[in-house]
């Protein structure tokens, strides 16, 4: 019994010594944080990232609170995703994704909206983007997340145009949702109107691009592409199939 007790004490002391050595090893100067690398689409200074995350230079990378750092990043306006990991010895690598404008909405003021549905402030550096209309966005504020499913339809339409006809996508000025299933697209400079069926956006865009390739879009006021065979209504009220 005594031998068992002695062995147990020795084992416990060995475990305690091992843990002490382990934690002491984590404090070695080689593990002291020297640099935080930031990747992704957010440009931010080293001092700012340290302030936001609570990471401390000189403190062991293994004793930094990465969960707290991630929560600090996710509280920043416009941030939609982040990840942190310890690099080699004295570095911590951070990847941050900020929401980027994809479309425009009118919420009383003109705002952008990201692919994640986040409302973003307008900026003079924003590219020219289509306006989503026909839905009420008055209650939203900057950095709110929109959950309106029509935003997904609008993005699908814009993406399909960019793939199939970059020229048409550059001329798209407005994506309008009515009370029925019609999706109305307006193109500059003549205000050409195109009606699509929301349940068949991809095929509608392909037909529209084919018509545009034929040169008819510049001479026509309305295209209704909801019913299979293409109906073209001219600016003076005539129509052709």
N, C-alpha and C positions, 0 to 999 in steps of 0.2 A: 504493500500500500504506500509506503514511504517512497519507494522507488518511482511508483506511478506519479505521485505528487511532485517529486523533484523533476521528472521528465516534463510534466505539464507546465511547471513554472519556467523551465528552460525554454520550452516551446513558445510560451507567451512572451517571454523576454526577447526571444529571437524575432517574433512577429513585430513586437513593438520597436525593436531596433531597426528592422527592415523598413517599417513605415516611416520612422524618423529619418532614415537615410534617404528614402524616396522623396519625402517632402523637402528635405534639405537640398537634394539634387535639383529640385524644381526651381530653387532660388539661385542656382549658379548664374553668373553673369552672362553666360552664353545664351540663356533663355530670356534675358531682359528685353522687353519690347523696344525696338529701335525704329521700326517703320511699319506704317499701315498702307497697304496698296489698295486702291479703289478702282474697280473696273465697272463696266456698265455704261449707261448713258447719262450719268450725273457727274458733272464737273464740280468738285469741291476741294478745298484746301485741306492739308494735313491737320492744321490747328482746328478747323471747323469740325472735321470728322471726329477728332478726339473729344471735343466739347460735346458733340451730339451723342456719341456712344458711351462716354465715360471711361474709355480705354486710357491707360496711363503709361507714358514712356518710362522705361526703367523698371517697371514691374514685370514679373515673370509672365510670359504669354499663357502659362498654364494656370495662372491665378487671376486672369482677367475674366470678367463675367460676360460671356458672349451672348447669353439670352437677354441680359439687360441692354447690351449694346444693340442687339437686333430690334428690341422694342423701341429704343430711342430713334432708330432709323425709320421704322414703320410709322412713327408719329409725325414725321416730316411731311409737309404739304406736297402732294403729288407722288409720293413713293408708293409703289404697288407691290414690290417684291424686293427681298434682300437675302443674302446669305453671307455667313462669316465662317472662316476656318483658319486654324493656325497653320502658318507656313513653316518654312525651315528655320528652326532655332528662334530667331528674334523678330519674326514678322507675323502679321495677321493680314489675311487677304479678305477683302470685302467686295461683294458684287451687289450693285444697287440698280434697280430698274425704276425709272420715273415714268409716269404716264405721259404720252405724247399726243398732240392734237391729231384727230383723224377726220372729224367733221365739225360743223358749226351748229349751234342751237341758239334760240332766242329765249332767254329767261328773264325778260324785262330789259336786260342788257345782252349784247352779243357775247357768247362764250363759245369756247371749243369743248369738244367731248372726245375722250380717248377711246381706244378699242376696248378697254376694260369698263367703259361706262362712267368714267370719272369726269366731272365738270371741271374745266380748266379756264383760267383767266385769259383774256385776249392779250396778244403781244404783237408789237409792230413787226417782229421777225417771223410771224406765222406765215406759212405758205398759203396760197389761195385755195380754199376748201369749200365744198358744197354746204349749203344750209339745209338742215332737216326741219321741215315745217309740217303743220297740220296736227301737231301734238302740243299739249300744254306743258311747258317747262318752267312756268312762273315760280313754282315752289322750290326749285332747286337752287343751291348756292355753290360757290366754288369749292371744289374737292369733295362734294357729295358724289355718291355712286348712284347712277341711274339704273333702274332695272326694267325699263320699258323694252319689250321684245322687238319693237319696231326699229330700235337702234341696230339690232343684228341684221334686219332686212336691209337697212340703209347701207351698212358696211359691206354686206354681200354684193349689193348692187354696184357700189363704188369700186370694190375689188375686181368684180367681173369686167367692168368697163376698162379699168387700168390694164388688165391682162389682154382683153380682146381688142381694145381700140384706145391707145393712149391719147390720141387726138380728141376723141369724144370725152374722155375723162377729164381732160384739161379744160373743156368747155362746159362741163356740168356745173350749173350754178345752184340748183335746188332739187331736193328730193322731198316730195310732198305726199303725205298720207291722208287720204280721204276717209269717209265713213264706210265705204265699201272695201272690197279687196283690191281696188285699183291703186297702183303705185305710179305717181306722176313724176316724170323727170323733166326739168327745164334746162335748156342749153342756150348759152350765149353764142353769138351776139343778137340773134333775131328772136330769142324767146321761144324757140321750137319746143313743143310739148310732146312727150312720149308717154303713153299709158302702158304699163306692164301689169301682169298678174303676179301677185306676191308669191303664189305657189309655184311659179315657173319662171323665176328670175333669170336663170342661166340661159335657157332657150330664148327668152325674150331679148336678152342682151346680144346673143349671137345673131338673131334676125336683124336687130337694130344696126349692128356693126356691118352686116352685109348690105343693108340699105345705104348706110353712110359711105361704104366703099363705092357704091354706084353713083354717088354725088347728089342724091335726092334730098338729103337732109337740109342743105342750104336753101332749097327752094320751097320747103313745105312747112306749114305751121303746126300740124298735128299728125302724130302716128299713133294708132291704136293697135297694139300688138297682143291683145289679151285673148283673141279668139282664133288662134291658129293661122289661117290665111291672112296675110298682111293687108290691112286696110290703110290707105293713105288718104288723108283729107288735106286738100290744098289750102293755101292762105285765102283764096277767094271763095271757098265753100264747096268746090268740086271734090270728087273722090274717085279713086281708082283702086282696083284690086290687083 
